[in-house]
Amino acid sequence: MKNTKVVAISGASGAGKTTMVNQLALQFDCPFLLFDDHTDKSSYPKDMKNWLNKGANLSLIKTPKLVNCLQSLKVKSHSRFIFIEEPFGQERDAMSPLIDYVILLDQPMELCLARIIKRHTEHPTSDSIRFIAAYLGKYEDHYRDVYLSAVNQVRNNADLICQEVLPIKELTNEISHWLKNNTNE
C-alpha cells in the first residue's frame, strides 16, 4: 500500500514558496503543484480589505482546481511526497484533509516585499511600474495585514516553521533533513 505524504509549503507572497517547492520536488524526485497555477479571478474574495476586517477566513479563498488536481495526484502517485505550494497551510477547509505536513516559510515582511518588487522588475513590461505602484499602495493600505493574518493563522498548525533567512540551498537542506527525520514512511 502506498503512503504518499502531502507536504504544503506555506508563507506570505515573496516568502520563497515556489522556489522551495521546486527544490524539494527535485531533491526527492516527487511531483508538485503550484498554487498560482490553479487560481482564477474568483479564487479570492472581491474585497480583500473587507474580508480582512471581517476576520480573514482563509476558507473563503477557493481553489477547486487545486483541490481536484491534488486529489487526483494522490490517487496516482507512488512517490514518498507530493509537494504543494499552499500559502494557507491546513487553514482552508477544502485543503486541510488533503495535507499531511505544513512547512511555514515565516520570512520577514520586508524581504517578501523586496522579492515581489524584484520579481516584477527583473523582466519589466510596459505595465511594471504601474503594477508596482498600485501594489505598494494596496500593500500599505491592507495587503501587509492580509499576509500577516494568514501567516499567523498558519503558524498555529505548522509542523515546521522556518524563520531564519538562509540561502536557498541551506534552507532546502534544513527542510529536507527535517522531512527525512520527522515523516512516517
ZINORJO-V393821 format. One record per residue. N is the residue number from 1. RES is the residue in one small letter. SS is DSSP state (~ for helix, > for strand, _ for the rest). D_FIRST is the distance of its C-alpha to the first C-alpha in whole Angstrom. Layout:
BEGIN
N;RES;SS;D_FIRST
N;RES;SS;D_FIRST
END
This chain:
BEGIN
1;m;_;0
2;k;_;4
3;n;_;7
4;t;_;10
5;k;>;13
6;v;>;16
7;v;>;19
8;a;>;22
9;i;>;25
10;s;>;28
11;g;_;32
12;a;_;35
13;s;_;36
14;g;_;37
15;a;_;35
16;g;_;33
17;k;~;30
18;t;~;30
19;t;~;31
20;m;~;28
21;v;~;25
22;n;~;26
23;q;~;27
24;l;~;23
25;a;~;22
26;l;~;24
27;q;~;23
28;f;~;19
29;d;_;19
30;c;_;17
31;p;>;18
32;f;>;21
33;l;>;23
34;l;_;26
35;f;~;28
36;d;~;31
37;d;~;30
38;h;~;29
39;t;_;32
40;d;_;35
41;k;_;39
42;s;_;37
43;s;_;35
44;y;_;37
45;p;_;40
46;k;_;43
47;d;_;45
48;m;~;43
49;k;~;46
50;n;~;46
51;w;~;42
52;l;~;43
53;n;~;46
54;k;_;44
55;g;_;41
56;a;_;39
57;n;_;36
58;l;~;33
59;s;~;32
60;l;~;35
61;i;_;33
62;k;_;31
63;t;_;29
64;p;~;27
65;k;~;27
66;l;~;25
67;v;~;23
68;n;~;22
69;c;~;21
70;l;~;19
71;q;~;17
72;s;~;17
73;l;~;16
74;k;~;13
75;v;~;12
76;k;~;12
77;s;_;11
78;h;_;9
79;s;_;12
80;r;_;12
81;f;>;14
82;i;>;16
83;f;>;20
84;i;>;22
85;e;>;26
86;e;_;26
87;p;_;30
88;f;_;29
89;g;_;26
90;q;_;25
91;e;_;28
92;r;_;28
93;d;~;27
94;a;~;25
95;m;~;23
96;s;~;22
97;p;_;19
98;l;_;18
99;i;_;18
100;d;_;17
101;y;>;20
102;v;>;23
103;i;>;25
104;l;>;29
105;l;>;32
106;d;_;35
107;q;_;37
108;p;_;41
109;m;~;42
110;e;~;45
111;l;~;42
112;c;~;40
113;l;~;43
114;a;~;45
115;r;~;42
116;i;~;42
117;i;~;45
118;k;~;45
119;r;~;42
120;h;~;45
121;t;~;47
122;e;_;46
123;h;_;46
124;p;_;49
125;t;_;49
126;s;_;53
127;d;_;51
128;s;~;50
129;i;~;52
130;r;~;53
131;f;~;49
132;i;~;49
133;a;~;52
134;a;~;51
135;y;~;47
136;l;~;49
137;g;~;51
138;k;~;48
139;y;~;47
140;e;~;50
141;d;~;50
142;h;~;47
143;y;~;44
144;r;~;44
145;d;~;44
146;v;~;41
147;y;~;39
148;l;~;40
149;s;~;39
150;a;~;35
151;v;~;35
152;n;~;36
153;q;~;34
154;v;~;31
155;r;~;32
156;n;_;32
157;n;_;28
158;a;_;27
159;d;_;25
160;l;>;27
161;i;>;30
162;c;>;32
163;q;_;36
164;e;_;37
165;v;_;38
166;l;_;37
167;p;_;37
168;i;~;34
169;k;~;33
170;e;~;33
171;l;~;31
172;t;~;28
173;n;~;28
174;e;~;29
175;i;~;26
176;s;~;24
177;h;~;25
178;w;~;24
179;l;~;20
180;k;~;20
181;n;~;21
182;n;~;20
183;t;_;17
184;n;_;14
185;e;_;11
END
